[in-house]
Amino acid sequence: MNVGIFGSGDVAQTLGAGFLAHGHHVCLGTRHPEKLAEWSATHHAKVGSFAEAAAFGEVLVLAVRGDAAEDVLKFAGDDAIAGKVIIDPSNPITAAPPEKGVLKFFTSLDDSLMERLQQTHPKARFVKAFNSVGSDRMVNPTYAQGPPTMFICGNDEAAKHVVAGVCDQFGWETLDCGTAEAARAIEPLCILWCIPGFLHDEWTHAFKVLHD
Ligand SMILES: NC(=O)c1ccc[n+]([C@@H]2O[C@H](COP(=O)([O-])OP(=O)(O)OC[C@H]3O[C@@H](n4cnc5c(N)ncnc54)[C@H](OP(=O)(O)O)[C@@H]3O)[C@@H](O)[C@H]2O)c1
């Protein structure tokens, strides 16, 4: 697949390298392509603007700060994202510091960032994924207990099928939690995941659902 990744940070670079390792083609989108010149050269991947990454990708990834996501989609352009699968690892974290290890979100439990984005861009096919694990363990993590669980949701079944395929390739078992409303539960998993990090500097865990 051609994958357009919005972002220049750890998540964009890690998922970008993961897609490349699995034989896909990648273009990272950023306001500052020059800062990714070295990454682009060592990884043999394209780097461009948000609009260029949107045009390049048949599948897109929204690896940007939650509070910048709406702006980034505007830069990308509504026509360029219409009809495309958008993997959404972003989290609605505020600028306020965590309180006793607990991050603060700008959404409520009756709302989520992905639902807001889906509402503003009804033709795009958002799928929440990769938001509840640290970037270090996103691609083919190895745990003695077996593959960890990737919680996904979204309104488009075919889009979720594509993302489940990516999760499979990246070494995860997928738990489809239903429509976009489930992002109200999946996004706060980020808060839970970060607590051992902020309290005990433990950042290498992942969630796994156990079945009978
Ligand atoms: N880091 C992790 O381990 C991790 C794990 C799971 C989920 N997440 C989520 O994944 C997303 C990306 O995380 P990250 O740590 O890789 O990077 P980040 O520092 O949260 O975000 C970096 C990206 O946000 C863009 N950005 C920031 N402010 C902007 C603005 N005003 N307008 C347009 N773009 C703006 C930057 O664009 P430019 O390139 O143009 O500067 C950059 O590409 C976040 O939502 C985060 O919560 C992170």
The ligand as a Tripos MOL2 file, in Angstrom:
@<TRIPOS>MOLECULE
LIG
   48    52     1     0     0
SMALL
NO_CHARGES

@<TRIPOS>ATOM
      1 N1          4.4690    9.1080   21.6110 N.am      1 LIG1
      2 C1          3.8350    7.9740   21.8650 C.2       1 LIG1
      3 O1          4.4280    6.9940   22.3280 O.2       1 LIG1
      4 C2          2.3570    7.8610   21.5470 C.ar      1 LIG1
      5 C3          1.7120    6.6360   21.7440 C.ar      1 LIG1
      6 C4          0.3600    6.5040   21.3940 C.ar      1 LIG1
      7 C5         -0.3260    7.5990   20.8700 C.ar      1 LIG1
      8 N2          0.3220    8.7900   20.7200 N.ar      1 LIG1
      9 C6         -0.4230    9.9170   20.1200 C.3       1 LIG1
     10 O2          0.0130   10.0180   18.7810 O.3       1 LIG1
     11 C7          0.0660   11.3880   18.3740 C.3       1 LIG1
     12 C8          1.4920   11.7150   17.9070 C.3       1 LIG1
     13 O3          2.3730   11.5970   19.0090 O.3       1 LIG1
     14 P1          3.9470   11.8850   18.8820 P.3       1 LIG1
     15 O4          4.4910   11.6810   20.2430 O.co2     1 LIG1
     16 O5          4.5210   11.1270   17.7460 O.co2     1 LIG1
     17 O6          4.0500   13.3950   18.4440 O.3       1 LIG1
     18 P2          3.4610   14.7660   19.0360 P.3       1 LIG1
     19 O7          4.5810   15.5560   19.5800 O.co2     1 LIG1
     20 O8          2.2770   14.5120   19.9120 O.co2     1 LIG1
     21 O9          2.9190   15.4310   17.6890 O.3       1 LIG1
     22 C9          3.8290   15.8370   16.7100 C.3       1 LIG1
     23 C10         3.1040   16.2310   15.4660 C.3       1 LIG1
     24 O10         2.0290   17.1500   15.7390 O.3       1 LIG1
     25 C11         2.0820   18.1810   14.7500 C.3       1 LIG1
     26 N3          1.6320   19.4490   15.3020 N.ar      1 LIG1
     27 C12         1.8380   19.9290   16.5380 C.ar      1 LIG1
     28 N4          1.2880   21.1660   16.6530 N.ar      1 LIG1
     29 C13         0.7440   21.4630   15.4490 C.ar      1 LIG1
     30 C14         0.0130   22.5610   14.9310 C.ar      1 LIG1
     31 N5         -0.2430   23.6330   15.6810 N.pl3     1 LIG1
     32 N6         -0.4100   22.5030   13.6620 N.ar      1 LIG1
     33 C15        -0.1440   21.4330   12.8880 C.ar      1 LIG1
     34 N7          0.5440   20.3440   13.3270 N.ar      1 LIG1
     35 C16         0.9750   20.3610   14.5820 C.ar      1 LIG1
     36 C17         3.5420   18.3050   14.3900 C.3       1 LIG1
     37 O11         3.5990   18.8040   13.0820 O.3       1 LIG1
     38 P3          4.9900   19.2500   12.3990 P.3       1 LIG1
     39 O12         5.6080   17.9820   11.9110 O.co2     1 LIG1
     40 O13         4.5600   20.1380   11.3150 O.co2     1 LIG1
     41 O14         5.8120   19.9240   13.4690 O.co2     1 LIG1
     42 C18         4.0600   16.8810   14.5130 C.3       1 LIG1
     43 O15         3.9960   16.2210   13.2770 O.3       1 LIG1
     44 C19        -0.4060   12.2060   19.5750 C.3       1 LIG1
     45 O16        -1.7700   12.5150   19.4390 O.3       1 LIG1
     46 C20        -0.1640   11.2640   20.7660 C.3       1 LIG1
     47 O17        -1.0670   11.4950   21.8340 O.3       1 LIG1
     48 C21         1.6350    8.9480   21.0450 C.ar      1 LIG1
@<TRIPOS>BOND
     1     1     2 1
     2     2     3 2
     3     2     4 1
     4     4     5 ar
     5     4    48 ar
     6     5     6 ar
     7     6     7 ar
     8     7     8 ar
     9     8     9 1
    10     8    48 ar
    11     9    10 1
    12     9    46 1
    13    10    11 1
    14    11    12 1
    15    11    44 1
    16    12    13 1
    17    13    14 1
    18    14    15 2
    19    14    16 1
    20    14    17 1
    21    17    18 1
    22    18    19 2
    23    18    20 1
    24    18    21 1
    25    21    22 1
    26    22    23 1
    27    23    24 1
    28    23    42 1
    29    24    25 1
    30    25    26 1
    31    25    36 1
    32    26    27 ar
    33    26    35 ar
    34    27    28 ar
    35    28    29 ar
    36    29    30 ar
    37    29    35 ar
    38    30    31 1
    39    30    32 ar
    40    32    33 ar
    41    33    34 ar
    42    34    35 ar
    43    36    37 1
    44    36    42 1
    45    37    38 1
    46    38    39 2
    47    38    40 1
    48    38    41 1
    49    42    43 1
    50    44    45 1
    51    44    46 1
    52    46    47 1
@<TRIPOS>SUBSTRUCTURE
     1 LIG1         1 GROUP 0 **** ****
